Amino acid sequence: SKVDPNLDQPICILSDTNESVSATKLTTITKPDAQSKQETPLNKTDTQSKWESPITKPSIQSMKETPLTKPGAQSVQETPFKQVMALKNKPVFRPTASLPQQVVTDWIAGCVEMMDRRRKGKDSLSGRDEGQCGDRGATGLVKVEECTGETATDKEGVVIELNLSTSSISNLTSFPTVPSFDPEYHPQPPTLATFSHQATDTGFLSYCQTPSGSGALQHQLNNGDQKTKEKIFQSVMLCDLLDMVTNHQSCQVVQKLCSCVGHDMLEKLVIPVSKQFITLSLHPSGHQAVLAVLAVASQDQKNMITSQLENENTLLQLLKDKHGYFVVQRCLPYIQAETISCIAKSLECRVVEVGRHPKASAFLQEFFRQFNGKDRLVDILQEKVMESLHCLAYSDTGIWLVQTVIQLGHQTAITMAIGWLENNMQNVLEDCNAVLVARSLVQQLLARSMKGIQNTWSQAMDRLVDKMMDTMVVVVNGETLPLIIVAAMHHAGHIMVQEVVRQKEWLGESREKMKRVMEQHRLRLRVDTYGCLVVKGLEGWM
């Protein structure tokens, strides 16, 4: 120990070992009284500089590296009083527990506390007098006590009073709910008496529009008796059908109901569906109800619905909608001859508009496939499509309609397509969409041709090949080449040329001439990206 001449008490006691010195080894220092301070006044400037000078506590590692010497070997350095006080008041670092351990400890403590509160709450409720509970039930006054403190004596319980009248309690109907944790749970529907009571207001409709209610009614329609199904049907008919089928959950009940009721009951359901056919067909959920009715209805009931397609505005409105198009396409197997003629006549002046629309074009393709050759107006409509080749053959959507008409093999349509290709050969081979129409035409001509025998279709194919070889095109460097060679090196035209050279054995007089032209420009084609594909097709590799 070392005694400061200004202080009559020892400053500190240091350990005589080489172990690490911690803040806890400093002994408590008695602060000098006021009288001693007055006897040894300090200069203001010196005091301020001493207090303002930063004092850093030596780290444990640094103290390990410089061990202290034993007492007597070397005198301990004098330590000012203020420096010792700063070392004493500086917070000492103590490592805390790891974060996962602390989180788990807090979670376990919270669970224990919650279980204790719940147990105390149940004990307080179980100690009530049964007579008092009966009196509250008669008067309609319900009291619920909840212990909100950590212990029963910390805070008083909170009393919640719910004044429920007897009439309001009688109007409540307990509908089943499906628990999410039990996949095997099958909800039970309300009793039969409940249906007639709830159907007079929005109770039954609201119940059908919930997942649990919709599932319960569908389960009852599958496994219930005929009397229960009739009760559900009556409740559905008392509600607004538009509100029922425009909701996804309640619409499933209507769909299931269509397959569970008899013909007489279904007739009552078909009439409102037919009256609101357009509105329901355009709705995401309503069109499912229309399809469900069409699947089980009789032919007379189907005619009641499909006859509305004879109206041109109704037909176009449904064809341009993604839901309505699906309904109209489902109606095709059920429409009668009169309706077929009306549809063909309505679309006769709208061929380009319908052919360029993605949904309407798909319907018209299916319409041609089902009624090709069955009605004169349908054949006329196909001719109208071929007359509009200048608009449809260059469209991304119209080409599929044109190819469908060509593949159906109507003689008039093929003849019109041959004339269009002969007059627009170069433009067709340079367009990515029109060249697909030309390939479909070539496939039809080759399929109708016969090897070694000249007929109308083989002669038409020879004319098209001669047209490609006789037409000369000026390329970039000023060189003149046959159109068939230029098309063979084109990203779109090589599709047509490749189809021709692959089926060269079916050609007539133009076959030998085409081989000579291809052999003349073989080297040019072999080094080209698309021309090499034509050469492979000519050699039989593709």
PyMOL commands that set and color helices and strands:
alter all, ss='L'
color gray80, all
select helices_A, chain A and resi 23-25+34-39+44-52+60-65+81-89+99-126+130-139+166-171+192-198+203-208+211-223+226-238+241-245+248-258+263-275+277-281+286-296+299-310+312-319+322-334+337-356+358-371+376-387+389-392+398-407+411-423+425-429+434-448+456-470+483-488+493-502+504-506+510-520+522-526+531-538
alter helices_A, ss='H'
color red, helices_A
select strands_A, chain A and resi 141-146+158-163+472-474+480-482
alter strands_A, ss='S'
color yellow, strands_A
deselect
rebuild
show_as cartoon
